[in-house]
């Protein structure tokens, strides 16, 4: 309880709060993460199905998998932790959110200034480079793989595939916010295992910024100097932590 009390005191004093979220945030809404022991699909790993090479060599299979992900997230609603963050953002005036998630639940909850490190399932682009980009619609899944309406090339989901770099401008701004702008970092539901995104909290600590971590289990970050670990799931902890 002392950790929760200290964390709430830091949050009340913060004038430049930065939030960093991972899969544990969306999984509390019932979103499947497609990783770990349940990550295999048709004897293929998520890494195989989420690679550029996989998309080019097995486009129908990969798009069948992404189609299931897209359908699975339809109807999923932001939980009360998202609502608490949105309320806090309105109170703070500015509160950037950096996320590893691609499901758009932050925006659905009303959060603004969201930096999506791993892209978004909301849109698709032409893999053949004609420049087309548009919304991801269920009708695209009727004939697999979906093709570009402008040139007939293969479409891709606008998520970062394995082997691809993170969007340069987004990751640079995330590190800048952590190391040069924020006076407090709130980390929620990230395993601290996926790099370079996992470096964001360490960048904040190097800059002397205190960190609050909300996770049900400890991570490599939890025992670090300057970190307050508040154990628990995002949906359960955030409303009380943020005072909503």
Buried (B, 14 or more C-beta within 10 A) or exposed (E): EEBBEBBBEBBEEBEBBBBBBBBBBBBBBEBBBBBEEEBEBEEBBBEBBBBBEBBEEBBEBBBBBBBBBBEBBEEBEBBBBBBBBBBBBEEEEEBBBBBBBBBBBBBBBBBEEBBBBBBBBBBBBBBBEEEBEBEBEEEBBEEBBBBBEEEEBBBBBBBBBBEEEBBEEBBEBBBEBBBEBBBBBBBBBBBBEBEEBBBBBBBBBEBEBBBBBBBEEEBEBBEBEBBBBBBBBBBBBBBEBBEB
